[in-house]
Amino acid sequence: MACVFCGVEEGTTVAAHYSGKYSSQVGKGGSEKGWDHVSAWACADCHSSLDSYAEGNDDSRAIKFFLAIFETQRRLFEEGVLVVRRR
Ligand SMILES: [Zn+2]
């Protein structure tokens, strides 16, 4: 999978759970990880950069992360991994 942040596809991409300013609103607390569906595909370098808050921890980082999560979900829909069942 290609990293949604930088586009690199080198086999290091994993789901990076959102962490940051709004973590407590997305399931993260104490030793708990955030909700799985609030994660974005990130390569090792981008994941490391996110984990170290290299770009700070402001709203612009949160928006960038959330947009990456939306892009990840779009790709999951395209691949048929994420399905919305109609009633
Ligand atoms: Zn990347």
PDB file of the backbone (N, CA, C, O) and the ligand in Angstrom, with CONECT records:
HET     ZN  A 101       1
ATOM      1  N   MET A   1       0.838  -1.196   0.000  1.00  0.00           N
ATOM      2  CA  MET A   1       0.000   0.000   0.000  1.00  0.00           C
ATOM      3  C   MET A   1       0.875   1.249   0.000  1.00  0.00           C
ATOM      4  O   MET A   1       1.924   1.302   0.642  1.00  0.00           O
ATOM      5  N   ALA A   2       0.418   2.229  -0.725  1.00  0.00           N
ATOM      6  CA  ALA A   2       1.161   3.487  -0.766  1.00  0.00           C
ATOM      7  C   ALA A   2       0.815   4.339   0.454  1.00  0.00           C
ATOM      8  O   ALA A   2      -0.323   4.349   0.922  1.00  0.00           O
ATOM      9  N   CYS A   3       1.798   5.034   0.944  1.00  0.00           N
ATOM     10  CA  CYS A   3       1.607   5.958   2.067  1.00  0.00           C
ATOM     11  C   CYS A   3       0.689   7.091   1.603  1.00  0.00           C
ATOM     12  O   CYS A   3       0.918   7.668   0.541  1.00  0.00           O
ATOM     13  N   VAL A   4      -0.333   7.413   2.374  1.00  0.00           N
ATOM     14  CA  VAL A   4      -1.242   8.488   1.958  1.00  0.00           C
ATOM     15  C   VAL A   4      -0.632   9.872   2.205  1.00  0.00           C
ATOM     16  O   VAL A   4      -1.137  10.871   1.693  1.00  0.00           O
ATOM     17  N   PHE A   5       0.430   9.932   2.970  1.00  0.00           N
ATOM     18  CA  PHE A   5       1.065  11.226   3.252  1.00  0.00           C
ATOM     19  C   PHE A   5       2.071  11.603   2.166  1.00  0.00           C
ATOM     20  O   PHE A   5       2.072  12.739   1.692  1.00  0.00           O
ATOM     21  N   CYS A   6       2.930  10.657   1.768  1.00  0.00           N
ATOM     22  CA  CYS A   6       3.995  11.003   0.813  1.00  0.00           C
ATOM     23  C   CYS A   6       3.936  10.194  -0.486  1.00  0.00           C
ATOM     24  O   CYS A   6       4.648  10.505  -1.441  1.00  0.00           O
ATOM     25  N   GLY A   7       3.099   9.167  -0.526  1.00  0.00           N
ATOM     26  CA  GLY A   7       2.950   8.394  -1.756  1.00  0.00           C
ATOM     27  C   GLY A   7       3.944   7.254  -1.921  1.00  0.00           C
ATOM     28  O   GLY A   7       3.830   6.455  -2.851  1.00  0.00           O
ATOM     29  N   VAL A   8       4.903   7.178  -1.034  1.00  0.00           N
ATOM     30  CA  VAL A   8       5.915   6.117  -1.132  1.00  0.00           C
ATOM     31  C   VAL A   8       5.270   4.750  -0.937  1.00  0.00           C
ATOM     32  O   VAL A   8       4.390   4.571  -0.096  1.00  0.00           O
ATOM     33  N   GLU A   9       5.732   3.787  -1.741  1.00  0.00           N
ATOM     34  CA  GLU A   9       5.230   2.421  -1.612  1.00  0.00           C
ATOM     35  C   GLU A   9       6.431   1.502  -1.541  1.00  0.00           C
ATOM     36  O   GLU A   9       6.900   0.986  -2.555  1.00  0.00           O
ATOM     37  N   GLU A  10       6.923   1.304  -0.327  1.00  0.00           N
ATOM     38  CA  GLU A  10       8.165   0.553  -0.161  1.00  0.00           C
ATOM     39  C   GLU A  10       8.012  -0.618   0.790  1.00  0.00           C
ATOM     40  O   GLU A  10       9.002  -1.207   1.224  1.00  0.00           O
ATOM     41  N   GLY A  11       6.767  -0.957   1.116  1.00  0.00           N
ATOM     42  CA  GLY A  11       6.533  -2.110   1.970  1.00  0.00           C
ATOM     43  C   GLY A  11       6.579  -1.839   3.462  1.00  0.00           C
ATOM     44  O   GLY A  11       6.547  -2.771   4.265  1.00  0.00           O
ATOM     45  N   THR A  12       6.654  -0.569   3.842  1.00  0.00           N
ATOM     46  CA  THR A  12       6.690  -0.258   5.281  1.00  0.00           C
ATOM     47  C   THR A  12       5.380   0.351   5.778  1.00  0.00           C
ATOM     48  O   THR A  12       5.260   0.710   6.950  1.00  0.00           O
ATOM     49  N   THR A  13       4.395   0.466   4.875  1.00  0.00           N
ATOM     50  CA  THR A  13       3.138   1.129   5.239  1.00  0.00           C
ATOM     51  C   THR A  13       2.322   0.316   6.237  1.00  0.00           C
ATOM     52  O   THR A  13       2.095  -0.881   6.062  1.00  0.00           O
ATOM     53  N   VAL A  14       1.896   0.999   7.279  1.00  0.00           N
ATOM     54  CA  VAL A  14       1.002   0.400   8.273  1.00  0.00           C
ATOM     55  C   VAL A  14      -0.080   1.426   8.603  1.00  0.00           C
ATOM     56  O   VAL A  14       0.014   2.593   8.222  1.00  0.00           O
ATOM     57  N   ALA A  15      -1.103   0.972   9.313  1.00  0.00           N
ATOM     58  CA  ALA A  15      -2.159   1.889   9.745  1.00  0.00           C
ATOM     59  C   ALA A  15      -1.654   2.675  10.949  1.00  0.00           C
ATOM     60  O   ALA A  15      -1.390   2.109  12.010  1.00  0.00           O
ATOM     61  N   ALA A  16      -1.525   3.977  10.772  1.00  0.00           N
ATOM     62  CA  ALA A  16      -1.106   4.857  11.874  1.00  0.00           C
ATOM     63  C   ALA A  16      -2.356   5.408  12.545  1.00  0.00           C
ATOM     64  O   ALA A  16      -3.111   6.173  11.946  1.00  0.00           O
ATOM     65  N   HIS A  17      -2.562   5.014  13.781  1.00  0.00           N
ATOM     66  CA  HIS A  17      -3.726   5.521  14.518  1.00  0.00           C
ATOM     67  C   HIS A  17      -3.554   7.007  14.791  1.00  0.00           C
ATOM     68  O   HIS A  17      -2.456   7.477  15.092  1.00  0.00           O
ATOM     69  N   TYR A  18      -4.656   7.736  14.680  1.00  0.00           N
ATOM     70  CA  TYR A  18      -4.567   9.165  14.970  1.00  0.00           C
ATOM     71  C   TYR A  18      -4.114   9.366  16.405  1.00  0.00           C
ATOM     72  O   TYR A  18      -4.605   8.711  17.325  1.00  0.00           O
ATOM     73  N   SER A  19      -3.181  10.270  16.581  1.00  0.00           N
ATOM     74  CA  SER A  19      -2.767  10.688  17.919  1.00  0.00           C
ATOM     75  C   SER A  19      -2.552  12.184  17.815  1.00  0.00           C
ATOM     76  O   SER A  19      -2.156  12.693  16.766  1.00  0.00           O
ATOM     77  N   GLY A  20      -2.807  12.870  18.878  1.00  0.00           N
ATOM     78  CA  GLY A  20      -2.626  14.315  18.842  1.00  0.00           C
ATOM     79  C   GLY A  20      -3.705  15.023  19.617  1.00  0.00           C
ATOM     80  O   GLY A  20      -4.333  14.476  20.523  1.00  0.00           O
ATOM     81  N   LYS A  21      -3.893  16.264  19.223  1.00  0.00           N
ATOM     82  CA  LYS A  21      -4.767  17.192  19.946  1.00  0.00           C
ATOM     83  C   LYS A  21      -6.159  16.634  20.249  1.00  0.00           C
ATOM     84  O   LYS A  21      -6.729  16.939  21.296  1.00  0.00           O
ATOM     85  N   TYR A  22      -6.706  15.829  19.356  1.00  0.00           N
ATOM     86  CA  TYR A  22      -8.085  15.356  19.533  1.00  0.00           C
ATOM     87  C   TYR A  22      -8.160  13.859  19.862  1.00  0.00           C
ATOM     88  O   TYR A  22      -9.201  13.231  19.669  1.00  0.00           O
ATOM     89  N   SER A  23      -7.064  13.299  20.356  1.00  0.00           N
ATOM     90  CA  SER A  23      -6.998  11.856  20.641  1.00  0.00           C
ATOM     91  C   SER A  23      -8.122  11.362  21.536  1.00  0.00           C
ATOM     92  O   SER A  23      -8.696  10.298  21.300  1.00  0.00           O
ATOM     93  N   SER A  24      -8.434  12.145  22.570  1.00  0.00           N
ATOM     94  CA  SER A  24      -9.433  11.664  23.538  1.00  0.00           C
ATOM     95  C   SER A  24     -10.822  11.547  22.912  1.00  0.00           C
ATOM     96  O   SER A  24     -11.670  10.812  23.418  1.00  0.00           O
ATOM     97  N   GLN A  25     -11.057  12.267  21.814  1.00  0.00           N
ATOM     98  CA  GLN A  25     -12.358  12.171  21.143  1.00  0.00           C
ATOM     99  C   GLN A  25     -12.432  10.984  20.185  1.00  0.00           C
ATOM    100  O   GLN A  25     -13.503  10.679  19.661  1.00  0.00           O
ATOM    101  N   VAL A  26     -11.318  10.321  19.955  1.00  0.00           N
ATOM    102  CA  VAL A  26     -11.324   9.177  19.032  1.00  0.00           C
ATOM    103  C   VAL A  26     -10.811   7.915  19.710  1.00  0.00           C
ATOM    104  O   VAL A  26     -10.098   7.109  19.112  1.00  0.00           O
ATOM    105  N   GLY A  27     -11.189   7.767  20.964  1.00  0.00           N
ATOM    106  CA  GLY A  27     -10.966   6.505  21.657  1.00  0.00           C
ATOM    107  C   GLY A  27      -9.651   6.331  22.385  1.00  0.00           C
ATOM    108  O   GLY A  27      -9.464   5.361  23.119  1.00  0.00           O
ATOM    109  N   LYS A  28      -8.736   7.268  22.184  1.00  0.00           N
ATOM    110  CA  LYS A  28      -7.426   7.096  22.805  1.00  0.00           C
ATOM    111  C   LYS A  28      -7.443   7.627  24.240  1.00  0.00           C
ATOM    112  O   LYS A  28      -7.961   8.708  24.519  1.00  0.00           O
ATOM    113  N   GLY A  29      -6.878   6.853  25.111  1.00  0.00           N
ATOM    114  CA  GLY A  29      -6.801   7.289  26.509  1.00  0.00           C
ATOM    115  C   GLY A  29      -5.979   6.310  27.312  1.00  0.00           C
ATOM    116  O   GLY A  29      -6.120   5.098  27.145  1.00  0.00           O
ATOM    117  N   GLY A  30      -5.133   6.808  28.172  1.00  0.00           N
ATOM    118  CA  GLY A  30      -4.271   5.937  28.961  1.00  0.00           C
ATOM    119  C   GLY A  30      -3.431   5.078  28.043  1.00  0.00           C
ATOM    120  O   GLY A  30      -2.716   5.597  27.186  1.00  0.00           O
ATOM    121  N   SER A  31      -3.508   3.773  28.211  1.00  0.00           N
ATOM    122  CA  SER A  31      -2.728   2.879  27.350  1.00  0.00           C
ATOM    123  C   SER A  31      -3.531   2.420  26.133  1.00  0.00           C
ATOM    124  O   SER A  31      -3.044   1.634  25.321  1.00  0.00           O
ATOM    125  N   GLU A  32      -4.777   2.922  26.012  1.00  0.00           N
ATOM    126  CA  GLU A  32      -5.635   2.523  24.889  1.00  0.00           C
ATOM    127  C   GLU A  32      -5.222   3.244  23.610  1.00  0.00           C
ATOM    128  O   GLU A  32      -4.980   4.451  23.611  1.00  0.00           O
ATOM    129  N   LYS A  33      -5.144   2.480  22.516  1.00  0.00           N
ATOM    130  CA  LYS A  33      -4.953   3.082  21.202  1.00  0.00           C
ATOM    131  C   LYS A  33      -6.265   3.678  20.745  1.00  0.00           C
ATOM    132  O   LYS A  33      -7.331   3.298  21.230  1.00  0.00           O
ATOM    133  N   GLY A  34      -6.192   4.613  19.811  1.00  0.00           N
ATOM    134  CA  GLY A  34      -7.415   5.175  19.259  1.00  0.00           C
ATOM    135  C   GLY A  34      -8.165   4.137  18.445  1.00  0.00           C
ATOM    136  O   GLY A  34      -7.671   3.034  18.208  1.00  0.00           O
ATOM    137  N   TRP A  35      -9.369   4.507  18.020  1.00  0.00           N
ATOM    138  CA  TRP A  35     -10.183   3.592  17.221  1.00  0.00           C
ATOM    139  C   TRP A  35      -9.454   3.221  15.922  1.00  0.00           C
ATOM    140  O   TRP A  35      -8.783   4.051  15.308  1.00  0.00           O
ATOM    141  N   ASP A  36      -9.605   1.960  15.526  1.00  0.00           N
ATOM    142  CA  ASP A  36      -8.923   1.485  14.319  1.00  0.00           C
ATOM    143  C   ASP A  36      -9.364   2.230  13.057  1.00  0.00           C
ATOM    144  O   ASP A  36      -8.557   2.443  12.152  1.00  0.00           O
ATOM    145  N   HIS A  37     -10.628   2.624  12.991  1.00  0.00           N
ATOM    146  CA  HIS A  37     -11.065   3.293  11.759  1.00  0.00           C
ATOM    147  C   HIS A  37     -10.592   4.748  11.697  1.00  0.00           C
ATOM    148  O   HIS A  37     -10.800   5.423  10.688  1.00  0.00           O
ATOM    149  N   VAL A  38      -9.966   5.228  12.751  1.00  0.00           N
ATOM    150  CA  VAL A  38      -9.382   6.568  12.732  1.00  0.00           C
ATOM    151  C   VAL A  38      -7.869   6.413  12.586  1.00  0.00           C
ATOM    152  O   VAL A  38      -7.089   6.819  13.447  1.00  0.00           O
ATOM    153  N   SER A  39      -7.494   5.812  11.468  1.00  0.00           N
ATOM    154  CA  SER A  39      -6.077   5.615  11.193  1.00  0.00           C
ATOM    155  C   SER A  39      -5.813   5.832   9.709  1.00  0.00           C
ATOM    156  O   SER A  39      -6.707   5.707   8.872  1.00  0.00           O
ATOM    157  N   ALA A  40      -4.581   6.156   9.413  1.00  0.00           N
ATOM    158  CA  ALA A  40      -4.177   6.447   8.033  1.00  0.00           C
ATOM    159  C   ALA A  40      -2.969   5.604   7.677  1.00  0.00           C
ATOM    160  O   ALA A  40      -2.120   5.324   8.523  1.00  0.00           O
ATOM    161  N   TRP A  41      -2.901   5.200   6.405  1.00  0.00           N
ATOM    162  CA  TRP A  41      -1.754   4.415   5.946  1.00  0.00           C
ATOM    163  C   TRP A  41      -0.528   5.313   5.883  1.00  0.00           C
ATOM    164  O   TRP A  41      -0.490   6.302   5.152  1.00  0.00           O
ATOM    165  N   ALA A  42       0.459   4.943   6.662  1.00  0.00           N
ATOM    166  CA  ALA A  42       1.688   5.742   6.699  1.00  0.00           C
ATOM    167  C   ALA A  42       2.913   4.843   6.542  1.00  0.00           C
ATOM    168  O   ALA A  42       2.981   3.753   7.109  1.00  0.00           O
ATOM    169  N   CYS A  43       3.879   5.331   5.756  1.00  0.00           N
ATOM    170  CA  CYS A  43       5.146   4.599   5.622  1.00  0.00           C
ATOM    171  C   CYS A  43       5.941   4.790   6.920  1.00  0.00           C
ATOM    172  O   CYS A  43       5.565   5.600   7.768  1.00  0.00           O
ATOM    173  N   ALA A  44       7.006   4.064   7.065  1.00  0.00           N
ATOM    174  CA  ALA A  44       7.796   4.126   8.299  1.00  0.00           C
ATOM    175  C   ALA A  44       8.280   5.549   8.600  1.00  0.00           C
ATOM    176  O   ALA A  44       8.233   5.993   9.746  1.00  0.00           O
ATOM    177  N   ASP A  45       8.743   6.257   7.569  1.00  0.00           N
ATOM    178  CA  ASP A  45       9.245   7.620   7.804  1.00  0.00           C
ATOM    179  C   ASP A  45       8.139   8.567   8.257  1.00  0.00           C
ATOM    180  O   ASP A  45       8.318   9.328   9.208  1.00  0.00           O
ATOM    181  N   CYS A  46       6.991   8.521   7.573  1.00  0.00           N
ATOM    182  CA  CYS A  46       5.880   9.412   7.944  1.00  0.00           C
ATOM    183  C   CYS A  46       5.315   9.030   9.309  1.00  0.00           C
ATOM    184  O   CYS A  46       4.953   9.898  10.103  1.00  0.00           O
ATOM    185  N   HIS A  47       5.242   7.728   9.577  1.00  0.00           N
ATOM    186  CA  HIS A  47       4.738   7.264  10.879  1.00  0.00           C
ATOM    187  C   HIS A  47       5.642   7.787  12.001  1.00  0.00           C
ATOM    188  O   HIS A  47       5.169   8.274  13.028  1.00  0.00           O
ATOM    189  N   SER A  48       6.924   7.676  11.779  1.00  0.00           N
ATOM    190  CA  SER A  48       7.894   8.143  12.763  1.00  0.00           C
ATOM    191  C   SER A  48       7.783   9.658  12.971  1.00  0.00           C
ATOM    192  O   SER A  48       7.865  10.155  14.094  1.00  0.00           O
ATOM    193  N   SER A  49       7.597  10.368  11.869  1.00  0.00           N
ATOM    194  CA  SER A  49       7.450  11.823  11.943  1.00  0.00           C
ATOM    195  C   SER A  49       6.182  12.205  12.710  1.00  0.00           C
ATOM    196  O   SER A  49       6.177  13.155  13.492  1.00  0.00           O
ATOM    197  N   LEU A  50       5.103  11.444  12.470  1.00  0.00           N
ATOM    198  CA  LEU A  50       3.849  11.702  13.194  1.00  0.00           C
ATOM    199  C   LEU A  50       4.014  11.407  14.680  1.00  0.00           C
ATOM    200  O   LEU A  50       3.598  12.193  15.530  1.00  0.00           O
ATOM    201  N   ASP A  51       4.624  10.270  14.979  1.00  0.00           N
ATOM    202  CA  ASP A  51       4.796   9.862  16.380  1.00  0.00           C
ATOM    203  C   ASP A  51       5.675  10.825  17.176  1.00  0.00           C
ATOM    204  O   ASP A  51       5.522  10.962  18.390  1.00  0.00           O
ATOM    205  N   SER A  52       6.587  11.484  16.485  1.00  0.00           N
ATOM    206  CA  SER A  52       7.487  12.401  17.193  1.00  0.00           C
ATOM    207  C   SER A  52       6.961  13.844  17.162  1.00  0.00           C
ATOM    208  O   SER A  52       7.617  14.760  17.659  1.00  0.00           O
ATOM    209  N   TYR A  53       5.783  14.035  16.579  1.00  0.00           N
ATOM    210  CA  TYR A  53       5.183  15.378  16.484  1.00  0.00           C
ATOM    211  C   TYR A  53       6.167  16.364  15.853  1.00  0.00           C
ATOM    212  O   TYR A  53       6.298  17.508  16.289  1.00  0.00           O
ATOM    213  N   ALA A  54       6.853  15.883  14.811  1.00  0.00           N
ATOM    214  CA  ALA A  54       7.840  16.710  14.118  1.00  0.00           C
ATOM    215  C   ALA A  54       7.236  18.018  13.604  1.00  0.00           C
ATOM    216  O   ALA A  54       7.930  19.028  13.495  1.00  0.00           O
ATOM    217  N   GLU A  55       5.938  17.992  13.289  1.00  0.00           N
ATOM    218  CA  GLU A  55       5.286  19.213  12.786  1.00  0.00           C
ATOM    219  C   GLU A  55       4.432  19.868  13.860  1.00  0.00           C
ATOM    220  O   GLU A  55       3.523  20.636  13.545  1.00  0.00           O
ATOM    221  N   GLY A  56       4.712  19.574  15.120  1.00  0.00           N
ATOM    222  CA  GLY A  56       3.950  20.173  16.210  1.00  0.00           C
ATOM    223  C   GLY A  56       2.674  19.402  16.488  1.00  0.00           C
ATOM    224  O   GLY A  56       2.524  18.257  16.061  1.00  0.00           O
ATOM    225  N   ASN A  57       1.760  20.030  17.200  1.00  0.00           N
ATOM    226  CA  ASN A  57       0.518  19.359  17.579  1.00  0.00           C
ATOM    227  C   ASN A  57      -0.636  20.359  17.525  1.00  0.00           C
ATOM    228  O   ASN A  57      -1.433  20.469  18.456  1.00  0.00           O
ATOM    229  N   ASP A  58      -0.699  21.078  16.416  1.00  0.00           N
ATOM    230  CA  ASP A  58      -1.746  22.095  16.308  1.00  0.00           C
ATOM    231  C   ASP A  58      -2.874  21.613  15.401  1.00  0.00           C
ATOM    232  O   ASP A  58      -2.876  20.474  14.934  1.00  0.00           O
ATOM    233  N   ASP A  59      -3.840  22.516  15.161  1.00  0.00           N
ATOM    234  CA  ASP A  59      -4.983  22.147  14.324  1.00  0.00           C
ATOM    235  C   ASP A  59      -4.560  21.776  12.910  1.00  0.00           C
ATOM    236  O   ASP A  59      -5.179  20.911  12.289  1.00  0.00           O
ATOM    237  N   SER A  60      -3.523  22.410  12.394  1.00  0.00           N
ATOM    238  CA  SER A  60      -3.143  22.105  11.015  1.00  0.00           C
ATOM    239  C   SER A  60      -2.593  20.674  10.907  1.00  0.00           C
ATOM    240  O   SER A  60      -2.813  20.004   9.898  1.00  0.00           O
ATOM    241  N   ARG A  61      -1.886  20.206  11.934  1.00  0.00           N
ATOM    242  CA  ARG A  61      -1.446  18.804  11.939  1.00  0.00           C
ATOM    243  C   ARG A  61      -2.657  17.880  12.014  1.00  0.00           C
ATOM    244  O   ARG A  61      -2.720  16.869  11.314  1.00  0.00           O
ATOM    245  N   ALA A  62      -3.629  18.237  12.879  1.00  0.00           N
ATOM    246  CA  ALA A  62      -4.829  17.405  13.036  1.00  0.00           C
ATOM    247  C   ALA A  62      -5.594  17.319  11.712  1.00  0.00           C
ATOM    248  O   ALA A  62      -6.037  16.242  11.313  1.00  0.00           O
ATOM    249  N   ILE A  63      -5.746  18.460  11.036  1.00  0.00           N
ATOM    250  CA  ILE A  63      -6.482  18.472   9.761  1.00  0.00           C
ATOM    251  C   ILE A  63      -5.750  17.619   8.727  1.00  0.00           C
ATOM    252  O   ILE A  63      -6.374  16.852   7.995  1.00  0.00           O
ATOM    253  N   LYS A  64      -4.440  17.754   8.670  1.00  0.00           N
ATOM    254  CA  LYS A  64      -3.649  16.952   7.728  1.00  0.00           C
ATOM    255  C   LYS A  64      -3.843  15.458   8.009  1.00  0.00           C
ATOM    256  O   LYS A  64      -3.999  14.658   7.086  1.00  0.00           O
ATOM    257  N   PHE A  65      -3.830  15.099   9.288  1.00  0.00           N
ATOM    258  CA  PHE A  65      -4.001  13.697   9.691  1.00  0.00           C
ATOM    259  C   PHE A  65      -5.409  13.229   9.332  1.00  0.00           C
ATOM    260  O   PHE A  65      -5.578  12.146   8.773  1.00  0.00           O
ATOM    261  N   PHE A  66      -6.424  14.043   9.651  1.00  0.00           N
ATOM    262  CA  PHE A  66      -7.805  13.642   9.363  1.00  0.00           C
ATOM    263  C   PHE A  66      -8.028  13.492   7.850  1.00  0.00           C
ATOM    264  O   PHE A  66      -8.711  12.566   7.413  1.00  0.00           O
ATOM    265  N   LEU A  67      -7.458  14.392   7.064  1.00  0.00           N
ATOM    266  CA  LEU A  67      -7.595  14.270   5.602  1.00  0.00           C
ATOM    267  C   LEU A  67      -6.925  12.991   5.112  1.00  0.00           C
ATOM    268  O   LEU A  67      -7.416  12.342   4.188  1.00  0.00           O
ATOM    269  N   ALA A  68      -5.812  12.633   5.728  1.00  0.00           N
ATOM    270  CA  ALA A  68      -5.126  11.381   5.366  1.00  0.00           C
ATOM    271  C   ALA A  68      -5.998  10.181   5.734  1.00  0.00           C
ATOM    272  O   ALA A  68      -6.012   9.177   5.023  1.00  0.00           O
ATOM    273  N   ILE A  69      -6.715  10.290   6.835  1.00  0.00           N
ATOM    274  CA  ILE A  69      -7.636   9.219   7.244  1.00  0.00           C
ATOM    275  C   ILE A  69      -8.781   9.096   6.230  1.00  0.00           C
ATOM    276  O   ILE A  69      -9.161   7.987   5.853  1.00  0.00           O
ATOM    277  N   PHE A  70      -9.327  10.230   5.792  1.00  0.00           N
ATOM    278  CA  PHE A  70     -10.394  10.189   4.777  1.00  0.00           C
ATOM    279  C   PHE A  70      -9.872   9.545   3.493  1.00  0.00           C
ATOM    280  O   PHE A  70     -10.570   8.743   2.873  1.00  0.00           O
ATOM    281  N   GLU A  71      -8.656   9.892   3.095  1.00  0.00           N
ATOM    282  CA  GLU A  71      -8.068   9.316   1.878  1.00  0.00           C
ATOM    283  C   GLU A  71      -7.869   7.810   2.035  1.00  0.00           C
ATOM    284  O   GLU A  71      -8.112   7.043   1.104  1.00  0.00           O
ATOM    285  N   THR A  72      -7.427   7.399   3.214  1.00  0.00           N
ATOM    286  CA  THR A  72      -7.260   5.965   3.479  1.00  0.00           C
ATOM    287  C   THR A  72      -8.598   5.255   3.347  1.00  0.00           C
ATOM    288  O   THR A  72      -8.686   4.187   2.742  1.00  0.00           O
ATOM    289  N   GLN A  73      -9.641   5.854   3.918  1.00  0.00           N
ATOM    290  CA  GLN A  73     -10.974   5.241   3.841  1.00  0.00           C
ATOM    291  C   GLN A  73     -11.484   5.204   2.406  1.00  0.00           C
ATOM    292  O   GLN A  73     -12.140   4.243   2.005  1.00  0.00           O
ATOM    293  N   ARG A  74     -11.183   6.255   1.622  1.00  0.00           N
ATOM    294  CA  ARG A  74     -11.587   6.266   0.213  1.00  0.00           C
ATOM    295  C   ARG A  74     -10.945   5.091  -0.519  1.00  0.00           C
ATOM    296  O   ARG A  74     -11.596   4.405  -1.306  1.00  0.00           O
ATOM    297  N   ARG A  75      -9.657   4.870  -0.248  1.00  0.00           N
ATOM    298  CA  ARG A  75      -8.963   3.756  -0.909  1.00  0.00           C
ATOM    299  C   ARG A  75      -9.539   2.411  -0.459  1.00  0.00           C
ATOM    300  O   ARG A  75      -9.670   1.485  -1.260  1.00  0.00           O
ATOM    301  N   LEU A  76      -9.881   2.314   0.821  1.00  0.00           N
ATOM    302  CA  LEU A  76     -10.471   1.069   1.322  1.00  0.00           C
ATOM    303  C   LEU A  76     -11.827   0.808   0.665  1.00  0.00           C
ATOM    304  O   LEU A  76     -12.162  -0.341   0.379  1.00  0.00           O
ATOM    305  N   PHE A  77     -12.612   1.867   0.424  1.00  0.00           N
ATOM    306  CA  PHE A  77     -13.880   1.721  -0.299  1.00  0.00           C
ATOM    307  C   PHE A  77     -13.609   1.238  -1.718  1.00  0.00           C
ATOM    308  O   PHE A  77     -14.265   0.320  -2.209  1.00  0.00           O
ATOM    309  N   GLU A  78     -12.625   1.874  -2.377  1.00  0.00           N
ATOM    310  CA  GLU A  78     -12.304   1.502  -3.758  1.00  0.00           C
ATOM    311  C   GLU A  78     -11.901   0.041  -3.866  1.00  0.00           C
ATOM    312  O   GLU A  78     -12.231  -0.635  -4.841  1.00  0.00           O
ATOM    313  N   GLU A  79     -11.185  -0.439  -2.857  1.00  0.00           N
ATOM    314  CA  GLU A  79     -10.717  -1.832  -2.882  1.00  0.00           C
ATOM    315  C   GLU A  79     -11.783  -2.806  -2.430  1.00  0.00           C
ATOM    316  O   GLU A  79     -11.592  -4.021  -2.496  1.00  0.00           O
ATOM    317  N   GLY A  80     -12.916  -2.272  -1.967  1.00  0.00           N
ATOM    318  CA  GLY A  80     -13.985  -3.146  -1.509  1.00  0.00           C
ATOM    319  C   GLY A  80     -13.750  -3.701  -0.113  1.00  0.00           C
ATOM    320  O   GLY A  80     -14.468  -4.595   0.337  1.00  0.00           O
ATOM    321  N   VAL A  81     -12.745  -3.170   0.570  1.00  0.00           N
ATOM    322  CA  VAL A  81     -12.452  -3.611   1.933  1.00  0.00           C
ATOM    323  C   VAL A  81     -13.462  -3.011   2.903  1.00  0.00           C
ATOM    324  O   VAL A  81     -13.936  -3.667   3.830  1.00  0.00           O
ATOM    325  N   LEU A  82     -13.772  -1.742   2.656  1.00  0.00           N
ATOM    326  CA  LEU A  82     -14.754  -1.034   3.470  1.00  0.00           C
ATOM    327  C   LEU A  82     -16.053  -0.989   2.668  1.00  0.00           C
ATOM    328  O   LEU A  82     -16.083  -0.486   1.545  1.00  0.00           O
ATOM    329  N   VAL A  83     -17.100  -1.508   3.241  1.00  0.00           N
ATOM    330  CA  VAL A  83     -18.362  -1.596   2.513  1.00  0.00           C
ATOM    331  C   VAL A  83     -19.483  -0.954   3.324  1.00  0.00           C
ATOM    332  O   VAL A  83     -19.599  -1.173   4.530  1.00  0.00           O
ATOM    333  N   VAL A  84     -20.295  -0.170   2.651  1.00  0.00           N
ATOM    334  CA  VAL A  84     -21.474   0.373   3.303  1.00  0.00           C
ATOM    335  C   VAL A  84     -22.670  -0.459   2.847  1.00  0.00           C
ATOM    336  O   VAL A  84     -23.011  -0.482   1.665  1.00  0.00           O
ATOM    337  N   ARG A  85     -23.274  -1.114   3.764  1.00  0.00           N
ATOM    338  CA  ARG A  85     -24.427  -1.965   3.441  1.00  0.00           C
ATOM    339  C   ARG A  85     -25.680  -1.093   3.364  1.00  0.00           C
ATOM    340  O   ARG A  85     -25.947  -0.286   4.254  1.00  0.00           O
ATOM    341  N   ARG A  86     -26.421  -1.266   2.313  1.00  0.00           N
ATOM    342  CA  ARG A  86     -27.672  -0.501   2.173  1.00  0.00           C
ATOM    343  C   ARG A  86     -28.822  -1.366   2.653  1.00  0.00           C
ATOM    344  O   ARG A  86     -28.854  -2.573   2.415  1.00  0.00           O
ATOM    345  N   ARG A  87     -29.762  -0.732   3.331  1.00  0.00           N
ATOM    346  CA  ARG A  87     -30.909  -1.494   3.877  1.00  0.00           C
ATOM    347  C   ARG A  87     -32.119  -1.346   2.996  1.00  0.00           C
ATOM    348  O   ARG A  87     -33.172  -1.911   3.293  1.00  0.00           O
TER     349      ARG A  87
HETATM  350 ZN    ZN A 101       5.108   8.424   3.820  1.00  0.00          ZN2+
END
